[in-house]
Amino acid sequence: MSNFTSNTYTLKRKILTFTNKISRKLSKPERKFTADITYGMLASGSCLLTDVCDQLHEPSKKINVVDRLSRHLEKGTPAFAASAYLQQVKKWVPAEPVIHIDDSDIVKPDGYKFEALGIVRDGSESTSTKNIYKKGYHVTEACVLTSGNHPVSIFSKIHSSQEKDYKSANTITFQAMELGAALFGKATFAMDRGYDDNKMFLKLDELNQDYVIRLKSNRKLLYHNKWTTATELRNRRKGKVKTNVFYKGKDHEAYLSHIKVQITASRKNIYLVLVYGITEHPMMLATNKEIKSKDDVIRVARIYFSRWKIEEYFRCKKQMFQFENFRVRKLKAINALNFFITLCMAFLAMISMDSETNALKVSIIKTANPAPFFLFLAIVLHSFLQHQKGGRNRANAYHRRAVVDITALIPHHGGRSAVQIEGVDRTVRKENL
């Protein structure tokens, strides 16, 4: 049990050190708020201000503490904190990183008083054959992978077409691209079919950035001075380069091929990379990265398939912190809350990169692949912070809940069964009690 106590205080100290780096240029009240909201969300596993308040154990009345937190959120995201966060992230990622841009949604079906609430496609209930639309907000997010292969966000904006002076979703995406280019100088942008748009290609050319973008079936390409659909080029060829890729929680054997083509947007030479053996119809990827060898074409494919980690990032952000359950109503405050959840996610990534070889971390790494480890870490951290209130029995209860949560959050465990994940839980509790 002593190890639990030690881990609890170690984590609390790490959280304070981390938030101090982000808030060092802010006023004293703002620094306190940054530490409070980050610690409170990590300890409670919730973005509800009442839940955060419960973890702070302040002598003031609960309603007064909630009001204090609300007032700070209404001011919006502190510019100095956002800048300090990006500089911190920059230290964690390799030179010329891969930036994944994707759209998500926040559904508020019963919301009436939220500012500029629009209509969005509910990604959790929609299928390939049926779209479900509900009240909510769009989320545009850009993530990079750390040197330890964990996703961290560099851009996250909640927006709605109902906002005053709103231009378009593309405008928000361009902001993410511009920020990534300014932050890293050179990067590779990886995006799904929803971004197969001439405007996207032209913008990336303008910023002098590399890209890997999955193409839609109706995309036309110039091949041997003739405009041809990408699907026709795909159907003419077979994959010759064999490689393994990780897709939707499983290892797959893929076969790759590539063709030099031109795209309608810029008429510059690019490559069409074809991926056979993964989906019903071979995937079509457009890239302006130079391909001179088998290793080059494999590298391009793996850049795209690293997207699964970003999807797990979205899942963790929503479910681990109950993000869709927020109660703040102004869009400015909602985006500020989103920023502090992003800080919590970055803290988890930082812990994952920790060089310490403690028994807890070693036991998780041995059993879990990177995505389950990232999510499991959030729950384990939560259990340690809760331990101070309930002792060994409460901590054990949180570890048991972790097994259920991980099974729910990760439909595919990379071939690992729930029994194996339970083994992680038993090992963790045994080595720390």
C-alpha positions as CSV (number, residue, x, y, z in Angstrom):
1,M,0.0,0.0,0.0
2,S,2.9,2.3,0.6
3,N,3.8,2.2,-3.1
4,F,0.3,3.5,-3.9
5,T,0.8,6.4,-1.6
6,S,4.2,7.2,-3.1
7,N,2.8,7.0,-6.6
8,T,0.0,9.3,-5.6
9,Y,2.3,12.0,-4.4
10,T,4.6,11.6,-7.3
11,L,1.8,12.0,-9.7
12,K,0.5,15.1,-7.9
13,R,3.9,16.7,-8.0
14,K,4.3,15.8,-11.8
15,I,0.9,17.4,-12.5
16,L,1.9,20.6,-10.7
17,T,5.3,20.8,-12.4
18,F,3.7,20.2,-15.8
19,T,1.0,22.9,-15.3
20,N,3.6,25.4,-14.0
21,K,5.5,25.1,-17.3
22,I,2.3,25.9,-19.2
23,S,1.1,28.8,-17.0
24,R,4.4,30.4,-16.0
25,K,3.6,33.7,-17.8
26,L,0.1,34.0,-16.4
27,S,-1.1,35.8,-13.3
28,K,-1.1,34.0,-10.0
29,P,-4.9,33.3,-10.1
30,E,-4.6,32.0,-13.6
31,R,-1.7,29.7,-12.6
32,K,-3.8,28.4,-9.7
33,F,-6.7,27.8,-12.0
34,T,-4.6,25.9,-14.6
35,A,-3.3,23.6,-11.9
36,D,-6.7,23.1,-10.3
37,I,-8.6,22.4,-13.5
38,T,-6.0,20.0,-14.9
39,Y,-5.6,18.1,-11.6
40,G,-9.3,18.0,-11.0
41,M,-10.1,16.5,-14.4
42,L,-7.3,13.9,-14.1
43,A,-8.4,12.9,-10.6
44,S,-12.1,12.8,-11.4
45,G,-12.0,11.5,-14.9
46,S,-14.6,14.2,-15.8
47,C,-14.8,17.6,-17.2
48,L,-17.9,18.5,-15.1
49,L,-16.9,21.5,-12.9
50,T,-18.8,20.0,-9.9
51,D,-16.7,16.8,-10.2
52,V,-13.5,18.8,-10.6
53,C,-14.5,20.8,-7.5
54,D,-14.9,17.6,-5.4
55,Q,-11.3,16.8,-6.1
56,L,-9.9,20.1,-4.9
57,H,-11.1,19.8,-1.3
58,E,-11.2,23.6,-0.9
59,P,-12.7,25.1,2.3
60,S,-14.9,27.4,0.3
61,K,-18.5,26.5,-0.5
62,K,-18.8,24.2,-3.6
63,I,-20.9,26.7,-5.5
64,N,-18.3,29.4,-5.0
65,V,-15.5,27.1,-6.3
66,V,-17.5,26.2,-9.3
67,D,-18.2,29.9,-10.0
68,R,-14.5,30.6,-9.8
69,L,-13.7,27.9,-12.3
70,S,-16.5,29.1,-14.6
71,R,-15.3,32.7,-14.6
72,H,-11.8,31.6,-15.7
73,L,-13.2,29.4,-18.5
74,E,-15.4,32.3,-19.8
75,K,-12.2,34.3,-20.4
76,G,-11.2,31.8,-23.0
77,T,-8.0,30.0,-23.6
78,P,-5.0,32.0,-22.3
79,A,-2.8,32.9,-25.3
80,F,0.5,32.5,-23.3
81,A,-0.6,29.1,-22.1
82,A,-1.5,27.9,-25.6
83,S,1.9,29.1,-26.8
84,A,3.8,27.4,-24.0
85,Y,1.9,24.2,-24.6
86,L,2.9,24.1,-28.2
87,Q,6.6,24.7,-27.4
88,Q,6.4,21.8,-24.9
89,V,4.9,19.5,-27.5
90,K,7.6,20.5,-30.0
91,K,10.2,19.0,-27.6
92,W,8.4,15.7,-27.7
93,V,8.2,15.1,-31.4
94,P,10.7,14.2,-34.1
95,A,11.9,16.7,-36.7
96,E,9.4,17.0,-39.6
97,P,6.7,15.0,-37.8
98,V,3.5,13.5,-39.2
99,I,0.4,15.7,-38.5
100,H,-2.9,13.9,-38.6
101,I,-5.9,16.2,-39.2
102,D,-9.4,14.8,-38.7
103,D,-12.9,16.0,-37.9
104,S,-15.0,14.7,-35.0
105,D,-18.2,15.8,-33.4
106,I,-19.7,16.6,-30.0
107,V,-23.3,15.7,-29.7
108,K,-25.7,17.7,-27.4
109,P,-29.1,16.2,-28.4
110,D,-30.9,17.8,-25.4
111,G,-29.1,21.1,-25.5
112,Y,-31.1,24.3,-25.8
113,K,-29.0,27.0,-24.2
114,F,-25.6,26.3,-25.7
115,E,-24.3,29.1,-27.9
116,A,-24.4,28.6,-31.7
117,L,-25.5,24.9,-31.4
118,G,-25.7,23.4,-34.9
119,I,-26.6,20.1,-36.5
120,V,-23.8,17.5,-36.9
121,R,-23.5,13.9,-38.1
122,D,-23.3,11.7,-35.0
123,G,-20.3,9.5,-35.7
124,S,-21.0,7.1,-33.0
125,E,-24.5,6.1,-34.3
126,S,-24.1,6.7,-38.0
127,T,-23.2,3.8,-40.4
128,S,-21.9,3.5,-43.9
129,T,-25.5,3.2,-45.1
130,K,-27.3,5.6,-42.7
131,N,-26.4,9.0,-41.3
132,I,-27.8,10.1,-38.0
133,Y,-27.9,13.9,-37.4
134,K,-28.2,15.6,-34.0
135,K,-27.6,18.9,-32.3
136,G,-24.0,19.5,-31.6
137,Y,-20.7,21.0,-32.6
138,H,-17.9,20.1,-35.1
139,V,-14.4,19.5,-33.8
140,T,-11.3,19.9,-36.0
141,E,-8.2,18.4,-34.5
142,A,-4.6,18.1,-35.6
143,C,-2.4,15.6,-33.7
144,V,1.2,14.6,-33.9
145,L,2.9,11.4,-32.7
146,T,5.6,11.8,-30.0
147,S,8.9,10.1,-30.2
148,G,7.3,7.5,-27.9
149,N,4.5,7.0,-30.5
150,H,1.7,8.6,-28.5
151,P,-0.6,11.2,-30.0
152,V,-0.8,14.8,-28.7
153,S,-2.9,17.6,-30.1
154,I,-1.4,20.8,-31.6
155,F,-4.8,22.2,-32.8
156,S,-8.3,21.5,-31.5
157,K,-11.2,23.8,-32.2
158,I,-14.9,23.3,-31.6
159,H,-17.0,25.2,-34.1
160,S,-20.4,25.6,-35.6
161,S,-21.9,26.9,-38.8
162,Q,-24.3,28.8,-36.6
163,E,-21.5,31.1,-35.3
164,K,-21.6,34.7,-36.3
165,D,-19.1,35.5,-39.2
166,Y,-18.5,31.7,-39.7
167,K,-16.9,31.0,-43.1
168,S,-16.4,27.3,-43.6
169,A,-15.0,24.1,-42.1
170,N,-12.2,24.4,-44.7
171,T,-11.2,27.7,-43.1
172,I,-10.7,25.9,-39.8
173,T,-8.7,23.2,-41.4
174,F,-6.5,25.7,-43.1
175,Q,-5.8,27.3,-39.7
176,A,-4.6,23.9,-38.4
177,M,-2.3,23.5,-41.5
178,E,-0.9,27.0,-41.0
179,L,-0.2,26.4,-37.4
180,G,1.5,23.0,-38.0
181,A,3.7,24.6,-40.8
182,A,4.6,27.5,-38.6
183,L,5.4,25.3,-35.6
184,F,7.5,22.7,-37.3
185,G,8.6,24.3,-40.5
186,K,8.2,21.1,-42.5
187,A,5.8,18.2,-41.8
188,T,3.8,15.5,-43.5
189,F,0.0,15.9,-43.3
190,A,-2.0,12.7,-43.2
191,M,-5.7,12.9,-43.9
192,D,-8.7,10.7,-44.8
193,R,-11.0,10.8,-47.8
194,G,-13.0,13.7,-46.4
195,Y,-10.1,16.0,-47.2
196,D,-9.8,14.9,-50.8
197,D,-10.4,18.4,-52.1
198,N,-8.5,20.4,-54.6
199,K,-8.4,23.3,-52.1
200,M,-6.5,21.1,-49.6
201,F,-3.9,20.1,-52.1
202,L,-3.4,23.7,-53.2
203,K,-3.1,24.9,-49.6
204,L,-0.5,22.3,-48.8
205,D,1.5,23.2,-51.9
206,E,1.3,26.9,-50.9
207,L,2.7,26.0,-47.4
208,N,5.4,23.7,-49.0
209,Q,4.3,20.7,-46.9
210,D,4.3,17.0,-47.7
211,Y,1.1,15.0,-47.5
212,V,-0.5,11.6,-47.6
213,I,-4.2,11.9,-48.4
214,R,-6.7,9.0,-49.1
215,L,-8.6,9.6,-52.3
216,K,-12.3,9.3,-53.1
217,S,-13.5,6.9,-55.8
218,N,-14.4,9.7,-58.2
219,R,-10.9,11.4,-58.1
220,K,-9.4,12.0,-61.5
221,L,-5.7,11.9,-62.2
222,L,-3.5,12.7,-65.1
223,Y,-1.7,9.5,-66.3
224,H,0.3,9.4,-69.6
225,N,-1.4,12.7,-70.6
226,K,-4.9,11.3,-70.1
227,W,-7.3,12.1,-67.4
228,T,-8.3,8.8,-65.7
229,T,-10.2,7.9,-62.6
230,A,-8.1,6.7,-59.7
231,T,-10.3,3.6,-59.5
232,E,-9.4,2.7,-63.1
233,L,-5.7,3.0,-62.4
234,R,-6.2,0.9,-59.2
235,N,-8.0,-1.9,-61.1
236,R,-5.2,-2.1,-63.7
237,R,-2.5,-3.1,-61.2
238,K,-1.7,-5.5,-58.5
239,G,0.3,-5.0,-55.3
240,K,3.9,-6.2,-55.6
241,V,5.4,-4.8,-52.4
242,K,4.5,-6.8,-49.3
243,T,4.4,-5.3,-45.8
244,N,2.6,-5.5,-42.5
245,V,0.4,-2.6,-41.3
246,F,-1.7,-2.0,-38.2
247,Y,-5.3,-1.2,-39.0
248,K,-8.4,-1.1,-36.7
249,G,-6.6,-2.8,-33.9
250,K,-5.2,-5.7,-35.9
251,D,-2.0,-6.5,-37.9
252,H,-2.7,-6.9,-41.6
253,E,-0.7,-8.2,-44.5
254,A,-0.8,-5.5,-47.2
255,Y,0.4,-5.4,-50.8
256,L,1.5,-2.1,-52.3
257,S,1.9,-0.5,-55.7
258,H,2.6,3.0,-56.8
259,I,2.2,5.1,-60.0
260,K,3.5,8.6,-60.9
261,V,0.5,10.8,-61.8
262,Q,-0.6,14.4,-61.7
263,I,-3.6,15.8,-59.8
264,T,-6.1,18.3,-61.1
265,A,-5.3,20.9,-58.3
266,S,-1.7,21.7,-59.1
267,R,-0.6,19.7,-62.1
268,K,2.5,18.7,-60.1
269,N,3.9,15.2,-60.2
270,I,2.7,13.2,-57.3
271,Y,2.4,9.4,-56.6
272,L,-0.7,7.3,-56.3
273,V,0.0,4.6,-53.7
274,L,-2.4,1.6,-53.9
275,V,-2.9,-0.6,-50.9
276,Y,-4.4,-4.1,-51.5
277,G,-5.6,-6.7,-49.0
278,I,-6.9,-4.5,-46.2
279,T,-10.3,-3.3,-47.3
280,E,-12.9,-4.6,-49.7
281,H,-11.7,-2.1,-52.3
282,P,-8.0,-1.3,-52.4
283,M,-7.1,2.0,-50.8
284,M,-5.8,4.9,-52.9
285,L,-3.4,7.3,-51.3
286,A,-2.0,10.5,-52.9
287,T,1.4,11.7,-51.8
288,N,3.9,14.3,-52.9
289,K,6.7,12.5,-51.0
290,E,9.4,11.1,-53.2
291,I,9.2,7.4,-53.9
292,K,12.5,5.8,-55.1
293,S,12.4,2.4,-53.5
294,K,10.3,-0.2,-51.8
295,D,11.1,1.3,-48.4
296,D,9.7,4.6,-49.6
297,V,6.4,3.2,-50.6
298,I,6.1,1.2,-47.4
299,R,6.9,4.4,-45.4
300,V,4.1,6.3,-47.1
301,A,1.5,3.5,-46.4
302,R,2.5,3.3,-42.8
303,I,2.2,7.1,-42.4
304,Y,-1.4,6.8,-43.4
305,F,-2.1,3.8,-41.2
306,S,-0.7,5.5,-38.1
307,R,-4.1,7.2,-38.1
308,W,-5.6,4.6,-35.9
309,K,-3.8,6.1,-32.9
310,I,-5.5,9.4,-33.5
311,E,-8.8,7.7,-33.5
312,E,-8.0,6.2,-30.2
313,Y,-7.0,9.6,-29.0
314,F,-10.5,11.0,-29.9
315,R,-12.1,8.1,-28.1
316,C,-10.1,8.5,-25.0
317,K,-10.6,12.3,-24.9
318,K,-14.4,11.9,-25.2
319,Q,-15.0,8.9,-22.9
320,M,-12.2,9.2,-20.3
321,F,-13.2,12.8,-19.5
322,Q,-16.9,12.7,-20.4
323,F,-16.3,15.6,-22.7
324,E,-19.8,15.4,-24.4
325,N,-21.3,15.9,-20.9
326,F,-19.9,19.4,-20.4
327,R,-22.3,22.1,-19.0
328,V,-20.6,25.4,-19.9
329,R,-22.7,27.1,-22.5
330,K,-20.6,29.8,-24.2
331,L,-18.5,28.6,-27.2
332,K,-15.5,30.5,-25.9
333,A,-15.7,28.7,-22.6
334,I,-16.3,25.3,-24.3
335,N,-13.1,25.8,-26.3
336,A,-11.2,26.8,-23.2
337,L,-12.4,23.6,-21.4
338,N,-11.3,21.6,-24.5
339,F,-7.9,23.2,-24.2
340,F,-7.5,22.0,-20.6
341,I,-8.7,18.5,-21.6
342,T,-6.0,18.6,-24.2
343,L,-3.5,19.4,-21.4
344,C,-4.7,16.4,-19.5
345,M,-4.1,14.2,-22.6
346,A,-0.7,15.7,-23.1
347,F,0.2,14.9,-19.5
348,L,-0.7,11.3,-20.1
349,A,1.5,11.3,-23.2
350,M,4.3,12.8,-21.1
351,I,3.9,10.1,-18.4
352,S,4.1,7.5,-21.2
353,M,7.5,8.9,-22.2
354,D,8.8,8.8,-18.7
355,S,12.2,7.0,-18.5
356,E,11.5,5.6,-15.0
357,T,11.3,1.8,-14.9
358,N,8.8,1.5,-12.1
359,A,6.9,-1.9,-11.7
360,L,3.6,-0.3,-12.7
361,K,4.7,1.0,-16.1
362,V,6.9,-2.0,-16.9
363,S,4.0,-4.4,-16.3
364,I,1.6,-2.4,-18.5
365,I,4.2,-2.1,-21.4
366,K,4.9,-5.8,-21.4
367,T,1.2,-6.7,-21.9
368,A,-0.4,-3.8,-23.7
369,N,0.1,-2.4,-27.2
370,P,0.5,1.4,-27.4
371,A,-3.2,2.3,-27.7
372,P,-4.5,0.2,-24.8
373,F,-1.5,1.4,-22.8
374,F,-2.4,5.0,-23.4
375,L,-6.0,4.5,-22.3
376,F,-5.1,2.2,-19.4
377,L,-2.7,4.7,-18.1
378,A,-5.5,7.3,-17.8
379,I,-7.5,4.9,-15.6
380,V,-4.5,3.8,-13.5
381,L,-3.5,7.4,-12.9
382,H,-7.1,8.1,-11.9
383,S,-7.0,5.2,-9.4
384,F,-3.8,6.5,-7.8
385,L,-5.2,10.0,-7.3
386,Q,-8.4,8.5,-5.9
387,H,-6.4,6.2,-3.5
388,Q,-5.8,9.1,-1.0
389,K,-9.5,9.2,-0.3
390,G,-10.4,5.6,0.0
391,G,-7.4,3.4,0.7
392,R,-6.6,0.0,-0.8
393,N,-10.1,-1.2,-1.3
394,R,-11.1,1.9,-3.3
395,A,-8.0,1.7,-5.4
396,N,-8.6,-1.9,-6.1
397,A,-12.2,-1.1,-7.2
398,Y,-10.8,1.4,-9.7
399,H,-8.4,-1.1,-11.1
400,R,-11.3,-3.6,-11.5
401,R,-13.3,-0.9,-13.3
402,A,-10.3,-0.3,-15.5
403,V,-10.7,-3.8,-17.0
404,V,-14.3,-3.0,-17.9
405,D,-13.5,0.4,-19.2
406,I,-10.6,-0.8,-21.4
407,T,-12.7,-3.5,-22.9
408,A,-15.4,-1.0,-23.7
409,L,-13.1,1.7,-25.1
410,I,-11.0,-0.7,-27.2
411,P,-13.1,-3.0,-29.3
412,H,-9.9,-4.5,-30.8
413,H,-7.1,-5.2,-28.5
414,G,-4.5,-6.0,-31.1
415,G,-5.2,-9.7,-30.6
416,R,-5.2,-9.6,-26.8
417,S,-8.2,-11.0,-25.0
418,A,-10.0,-9.4,-22.0
419,V,-8.4,-12.2,-19.9
420,Q,-4.9,-10.9,-20.8
421,I,-5.9,-7.4,-20.0
422,E,-7.2,-8.6,-16.6
423,G,-3.7,-10.1,-16.2
424,V,-2.4,-6.6,-16.4
425,D,-4.8,-5.5,-13.7
426,R,-3.8,-8.3,-11.4
427,T,-0.1,-7.6,-12.0
428,V,-0.5,-3.9,-11.3
429,R,-2.3,-4.4,-8.0
430,K,0.1,-7.1,-6.9
431,E,3.2,-5.1,-7.6
432,N,1.9,-1.9,-6.0
433,L,0.2,-3.2,-2.8
